[in-house]
Amino acid sequence: MVGLAIVRRLESDSFSRLITRTHTELDLTDQERPGILILAAAKVGGILANNTCPAEFSYESLLMGANVIHQA
């Protein structure tokens, strides 16, 4: 949701060379070195999923951010 809002805003500001990937197309827990990255990714679920496995969601979200920081 946040990522889509960022893309819409950038497109409305005439950014036309955006390259986007869905969470199924790009695994941010795998280290990569992009030129520019706007991180709006996180492991999330519905209320039940968040209550059932909060540690897994937090860990994967932290791992995504850590890999981005490491490559920066």
C-alpha positions as CSV (number, residue, x, y, z in Angstrom):
1,M,0.0,0.0,0.0
2,V,2.7,2.5,0.9
3,G,4.8,1.5,-2.1
4,L,1.9,2.0,-4.5
5,A,1.3,5.4,-3.0
6,I,4.9,6.4,-3.5
7,V,4.8,5.2,-7.1
8,R,1.7,7.1,-7.9
9,R,3.2,10.3,-6.4
10,L,6.4,9.9,-8.3
11,E,4.5,9.3,-11.6
12,S,2.3,12.4,-10.9
13,D,5.6,14.3,-10.5
14,S,6.7,13.2,-14.0
15,F,9.1,10.4,-13.0
16,S,8.7,8.1,-15.9
17,R,11.6,5.7,-15.6
18,L,10.5,3.8,-12.5
19,I,11.3,0.2,-12.1
20,T,9.1,-1.6,-9.7
21,R,8.8,-5.2,-8.5
22,T,6.2,-7.0,-6.4
23,H,7.2,-9.0,-3.3
24,T,6.9,-12.2,-5.4
25,E,9.3,-10.8,-8.0
26,L,12.0,-9.5,-5.7
27,D,13.1,-11.0,-2.4
28,L,14.6,-8.2,-0.3
29,T,16.0,-10.7,2.2
30,D,18.4,-11.7,-0.6
31,Q,21.3,-9.2,-0.7
32,E,21.5,-7.1,-3.9
33,R,23.1,-3.8,-4.8
34,P,20.6,-1.5,-6.6
35,G,21.5,2.0,-7.8
36,I,18.6,3.7,-6.0
37,L,16.0,2.1,-3.8
38,I,13.0,3.4,-2.0
39,L,12.2,0.8,0.7
40,A,8.5,0.5,1.4
41,A,8.6,-3.2,1.9
42,A,7.6,-5.2,5.0
43,K,6.3,-8.7,5.8
44,V,2.7,-8.1,6.8
45,G,-0.5,-10.1,7.1
46,G,-4.0,-9.6,8.4
47,I,-4.9,-9.3,12.0
48,L,-4.9,-13.1,12.6
49,A,-1.5,-13.6,10.8
50,N,0.1,-10.7,12.7
51,N,-1.1,-12.2,16.0
52,T,-0.1,-15.7,15.0
53,C,3.5,-15.1,13.9
54,P,4.6,-11.6,14.9
55,A,8.2,-12.6,15.4
56,E,8.5,-14.0,11.8
57,F,7.0,-10.8,10.4
58,S,9.3,-8.6,12.4
59,Y,12.4,-10.6,11.6
60,E,11.8,-10.6,7.9
61,S,11.0,-6.9,7.8
62,L,14.2,-6.2,9.8
63,L,16.2,-8.4,7.5
64,M,14.9,-6.5,4.4
65,G,16.0,-3.2,6.0
66,A,19.3,-4.5,7.2
67,N,20.2,-5.8,3.7
68,V,19.3,-2.4,2.2
69,I,21.4,-0.6,4.8
70,H,24.3,-3.1,4.3
71,Q,24.4,-2.5,0.5
72,A,24.1,1.3,0.9
